[in-house]
Amino acid sequence: MLRQRPEVDAARLGGIGFCFGGSTALQLARSGADLKGVVSFHGALSTKAPAKAGSVRRRSSPAPGRTDPMIPADQVVAFEEEMRAAKADWQVILYGNTLHSFTNPEADGSLNPAILYNEKTDKRSWAAMRDFFQEKFGA
C-alpha cells in the first residue's frame, strides 16, 4: 500500500520499529521484504521463523540494550548465528548500561525497573540509525 502512494519513492523504503515494532521490522527483513534496510530499537531478536540463506535481501541493524533482561545475551548470540547462516548483511549495536525502552522518555522504571529511558543511548542509537540510512539511501 505504501508503494502505491504518489508521495512515496518506492525505491527508497526502509523500516524502523521500537519494542514490538522493532521485532516486526526484523521479521520484515527475515522475510525478504523489499526494503533498503531495517532498524530495530529494543525489539526482541528471537523468532519462530528464522531467516533462510539468501532470504535477507537488505541489511538489518538491531539496537538492544546490553543489560536489557527482555533481550538476553543468548538472543543476541542466536540472532548473530541466524544472520551468519542466512548470509545476511547485518550488524548489532549493543548499548552498555542500557535497559529496555531506552528511547522512551516516559519510561521511568516505575512500572518495571527493567524499562528505563536512557538519554545518552537514545541519542546515540538515533544517530546510528541516521548513519545507517545515509549509507542505504545516500541522502
Contacts in CASP RR format, 6 or more apart in sequence:
PFRMAT RR
TARGET T0000
AUTHOR 0000-0000-0000
METHOD contacts of the structure
MODEL  1
MLRQRPEVDAARLGGIGFCFGGSTALQLARSGADLKGVVSFHGALSTKAP
AKAGSVRRRSSPAPGRTDPMIPADQVVAFEEEMRAAKADWQVILYGNTLH
SFTNPEADGSLNPAILYNEKTDKRSWAAMRDFFQEKFGA
2 8 0 8 1.000
2 13 0 8 1.000
3 10 0 8 1.000
3 13 0 8 1.000
12 36 0 8 1.000
12 137 0 8 1.000
13 34 0 8 1.000
13 35 0 8 1.000
13 36 0 8 1.000
14 35 0 8 1.000
14 36 0 8 1.000
14 37 0 8 1.000
14 38 0 8 1.000
14 58 0 8 1.000
14 133 0 8 1.000
14 136 0 8 1.000
15 25 0 8 1.000
15 28 0 8 1.000
15 35 0 8 1.000
15 37 0 8 1.000
15 38 0 8 1.000
15 39 0 8 1.000
16 22 0 8 1.000
16 25 0 8 1.000
16 38 0 8 1.000
16 39 0 8 1.000
16 40 0 8 1.000
16 41 0 8 1.000
16 129 0 8 1.000
17 24 0 8 1.000
17 25 0 8 1.000
17 38 0 8 1.000
17 39 0 8 1.000
17 40 0 8 1.000
17 41 0 8 1.000
17 43 0 8 1.000
18 41 0 8 1.000
18 42 0 8 1.000
18 43 0 8 1.000
18 103 0 8 1.000
18 104 0 8 1.000
19 41 0 8 1.000
19 42 0 8 1.000
19 43 0 8 1.000
19 100 0 8 1.000
19 101 0 8 1.000
20 43 0 8 1.000
20 44 0 8 1.000
21 40 0 8 1.000
21 43 0 8 1.000
22 38 0 8 1.000
22 39 0 8 1.000
22 40 0 8 1.000
22 41 0 8 1.000
22 42 0 8 1.000
22 43 0 8 1.000
22 62 0 8 1.000
23 40 0 8 1.000
23 43 0 8 1.000
23 44 0 8 1.000
23 45 0 8 1.000
23 47 0 8 1.000
25 38 0 8 1.000
25 39 0 8 1.000
25 40 0 8 1.000
25 60 0 8 1.000
26 38 0 8 1.000
26 40 0 8 1.000
26 43 0 8 1.000
26 45 0 8 1.000
26 47 0 8 1.000
26 60 0 8 1.000
26 62 0 8 1.000
27 47 0 8 1.000
27 49 0 8 1.000
28 35 0 8 1.000
28 38 0 8 1.000
29 35 0 8 1.000
29 37 0 8 1.000
29 38 0 8 1.000
29 51 0 8 1.000
29 56 0 8 1.000
29 58 0 8 1.000
29 59 0 8 1.000
29 60 0 8 1.000
29 88 0 8 1.000
30 47 0 8 1.000
30 49 0 8 1.000
30 50 0 8 1.000
30 51 0 8 1.000
30 55 0 8 1.000
30 56 0 8 1.000
30 86 0 8 1.000
31 49 0 8 1.000
31 55 0 8 1.000
32 55 0 8 1.000
32 56 0 8 1.000
32 57 0 8 1.000
32 58 0 8 1.000
33 57 0 8 1.000
33 58 0 8 1.000
34 57 0 8 1.000
34 58 0 8 1.000
35 58 0 8 1.000
36 58 0 8 1.000
36 59 0 8 1.000
36 133 0 8 1.000
36 136 0 8 1.000
36 137 0 8 1.000
37 58 0 8 1.000
37 59 0 8 1.000
37 60 0 8 1.000
37 61 0 8 1.000
37 132 0 8 1.000
37 133 0 8 1.000
37 136 0 8 1.000
38 58 0 8 1.000
38 59 0 8 1.000
38 60 0 8 1.000
38 61 0 8 1.000
39 60 0 8 1.000
39 61 0 8 1.000
39 62 0 8 1.000
39 63 0 8 1.000
39 129 0 8 1.000
39 132 0 8 1.000
39 133 0 8 1.000
40 60 0 8 1.000
40 61 0 8 1.000
40 62 0 8 1.000
40 63 0 8 1.000
40 64 0 8 1.000
41 63 0 8 1.000
41 102 0 8 1.000
41 103 0 8 1.000
41 125 0 8 1.000
41 129 0 8 1.000
42 63 0 8 1.000
42 64 0 8 1.000
42 65 0 8 1.000
42 68 0 8 1.000
42 70 0 8 1.000
42 71 0 8 1.000
42 100 0 8 1.000
42 101 0 8 1.000
42 102 0 8 1.000
42 103 0 8 1.000
43 62 0 8 1.000
43 64 0 8 1.000
43 71 0 8 1.000
44 70 0 8 1.000
44 71 0 8 1.000
44 75 0 8 1.000
45 62 0 8 1.000
45 64 0 8 1.000
45 71 0 8 1.000
45 75 0 8 1.000
45 76 0 8 1.000
45 78 0 8 1.000
45 79 0 8 1.000
46 75 0 8 1.000
46 78 0 8 1.000
46 79 0 8 1.000
47 82 0 8 1.000
50 82 0 8 1.000
50 85 0 8 1.000
50 86 0 8 1.000
51 82 0 8 1.000
51 83 0 8 1.000
51 85 0 8 1.000
51 86 0 8 1.000
51 88 0 8 1.000
52 86 0 8 1.000
53 85 0 8 1.000
53 86 0 8 1.000
53 87 0 8 1.000
54 86 0 8 1.000
54 87 0 8 1.000
54 88 0 8 1.000
55 86 0 8 1.000
56 83 0 8 1.000
56 86 0 8 1.000
56 87 0 8 1.000
56 88 0 8 1.000
56 89 0 8 1.000
56 90 0 8 1.000
58 89 0 8 1.000
58 136 0 8 1.000
59 88 0 8 1.000
59 89 0 8 1.000
59 90 0 8 1.000
59 91 0 8 1.000
59 132 0 8 1.000
59 136 0 8 1.000
60 83 0 8 1.000
60 88 0 8 1.000
60 89 0 8 1.000
60 90 0 8 1.000
60 91 0 8 1.000
61 90 0 8 1.000
61 91 0 8 1.000
61 92 0 8 1.000
61 93 0 8 1.000
61 128 0 8 1.000
61 129 0 8 1.000
61 132 0 8 1.000
62 79 0 8 1.000
62 92 0 8 1.000
62 93 0 8 1.000
63 92 0 8 1.000
63 93 0 8 1.000
63 95 0 8 1.000
63 125 0 8 1.000
63 128 0 8 1.000
63 129 0 8 1.000
64 71 0 8 1.000
64 75 0 8 1.000
64 76 0 8 1.000
64 92 0 8 1.000
64 94 0 8 1.000
64 95 0 8 1.000
65 71 0 8 1.000
65 94 0 8 1.000
65 95 0 8 1.000
65 96 0 8 1.000
65 98 0 8 1.000
65 99 0 8 1.000
65 100 0 8 1.000
65 102 0 8 1.000
65 121 0 8 1.000
66 94 0 8 1.000
66 95 0 8 1.000
66 96 0 8 1.000
66 97 0 8 1.000
66 98 0 8 1.000
67 96 0 8 1.000
67 97 0 8 1.000
67 98 0 8 1.000
67 99 0 8 1.000
68 98 0 8 1.000
68 99 0 8 1.000
68 100 0 8 1.000
68 102 0 8 1.000
68 114 0 8 1.000
69 99 0 8 1.000
69 100 0 8 1.000
69 114 0 8 1.000
70 100 0 8 1.000
70 114 0 8 1.000
71 100 0 8 1.000
76 92 0 8 1.000
76 94 0 8 1.000
79 92 0 8 1.000
80 90 0 8 1.000
80 92 0 8 1.000
83 90 0 8 1.000
93 125 0 8 1.000
93 128 0 8 1.000
95 102 0 8 1.000
95 118 0 8 1.000
95 121 0 8 1.000
95 124 0 8 1.000
95 125 0 8 1.000
96 121 0 8 1.000
97 118 0 8 1.000
98 118 0 8 1.000
98 121 0 8 1.000
99 113 0 8 1.000
99 114 0 8 1.000
99 115 0 8 1.000
99 116 0 8 1.000
99 118 0 8 1.000
100 107 0 8 1.000
100 112 0 8 1.000
100 114 0 8 1.000
100 115 0 8 1.000
100 116 0 8 1.000
101 107 0 8 1.000
101 115 0 8 1.000
101 116 0 8 1.000
101 117 0 8 1.000
102 116 0 8 1.000
102 117 0 8 1.000
102 118 0 8 1.000
102 121 0 8 1.000
102 122 0 8 1.000
102 125 0 8 1.000
103 117 0 8 1.000
103 121 0 8 1.000
103 122 0 8 1.000
103 125 0 8 1.000
103 126 0 8 1.000
104 115 0 8 1.000
104 117 0 8 1.000
105 117 0 8 1.000
105 119 0 8 1.000
105 122 0 8 1.000
106 117 0 8 1.000
107 115 0 8 1.000
107 116 0 8 1.000
107 117 0 8 1.000
108 116 0 8 1.000
108 117 0 8 1.000
109 115 0 8 1.000
109 116 0 8 1.000
END
